[in-house]
C-alpha cells in the first residue's frame, strides 16, 4: 500500500482463504474457509509499524490483525488466537510472560536444492568447519553481516539479551528479552524477517528450517513461560517462601496434557521431525525435569521470582504466534482443571509411552485430528483448516522421489 493510502486510513482487505494458504502456494477446499471466500480486514497494530532500516527505498512494515468485516477477530488468524489465549488469562487476573530463544543457520547461497547447504566464506577466505560452538570469535568472519543485524534490531526496537554461536556449523542463537507474549511473537516474526533481508544484502542465506544439515543439531525456538498476577506483578509459580506453587504444578500438567495433541502446531513441517527424531538436545517427549535438557519441559535453574517452564519442543520453523498460543493454552487448561503432572525425571531416562510424542508429520496430524482438546481451545474451524493445509504439504512431499531413494533403492532387485 502507498504511504499516502495508509496514512489516510484506507482499509486493506484480503481473501479469507489466504490464511490457510499452504507453503507451496495452493489452498485447501473452500469449505475450510467459507465457500464464498469473502474478505478479511487487515487492521494495523499502531505499536507495530516499522520503517525498514535495510531498505534503500523508504519502506515500512505494519503487523496487522486479520479481522472479520463484522469487527471480530478471524478464527483463522494465529495472531488472533494468541490474543484470545492472553484474554483468557486476563479474565483470571493473570498475565503470562514469555521469552523465545531462536536458532538459525547462516549459509552461502544455495542455487541447487539437490546439494547440501554450505557455510559461507569468512573474511579469512575459509569456511567454518564446526569447531566454533560458543566461541567468542566464531562470528568474526561474518562481522559485517552481524553488525548490520545489530543495527537493524536497534532501529526496529528489538531488544536482545544474548547472541551466541550454537553447536551446528555456522549456527547461531538469539535470546529475546522476556515480556508480553504478543509482543514477543511480533518481535520473533520481525527478527526472522530482518535476518533474511539483511542476509540477502550480504550475499548470504539465513535458514530457519528445523534441520537443514544431516548429522548436525537442528534449530529450535524454545519458549520460556511464567505467569504473573495482574496488579502485584508476583510470579504465581512461587509462593512467599520461594517454593513452587500448586499453580506451577498445574501449568506443567497442562503442558503435558496438550503436547502430543499439539505437536503438529509446534513442529509444522516434514523437516521438523528430522530435528525431533535425531535429538541433539531436541527432546521429543512430554517429560519434565529440573534443568535436564533431555526433557521436553525443562525448569531452568533460577531464583523463585524467575521460576519458569521452558517448552523445548518448538522448532525455528514454527509460527511464533501459534506455538506460543498452543503452549500457553495448554498450561492454562492445566490450571483451570487443576491437573497434576507426572513425577519429574533426572539423569538418563526412558520416556514412558504416555509421555512420548508423534515422530512424523503424518502421525502428528492424525493426533491433532482426533484431539477434542485442540478444538475446544482453538475452535473447530481453525484446527480443521490447519490440518487441511498441512495435509496438502505432506502430500506434496510424499509425491516427490528423493535422492536417497534413487541412490539406495534403484539398484535393488
PyMOL commands that set and color helices and strands:
alter all, ss='L'
color gray80, all
select helices_A, chain A and resi 3-7+16-20+30-32+78-90+140-156+181-201+246-259+263-266+272-277+304-306+320-336+353-355+361-370+372-378+380-398+403-409
alter helices_A, ss='H'
color red, helices_A
select strands_A, chain A and resi 12-15+39-51+60-68+94-108+160-165+171-176+179-180+204-207+221-229+288-290+297-299+309-311
alter strands_A, ss='S'
color yellow, strands_A
deselect
rebuild
show_as cartoon
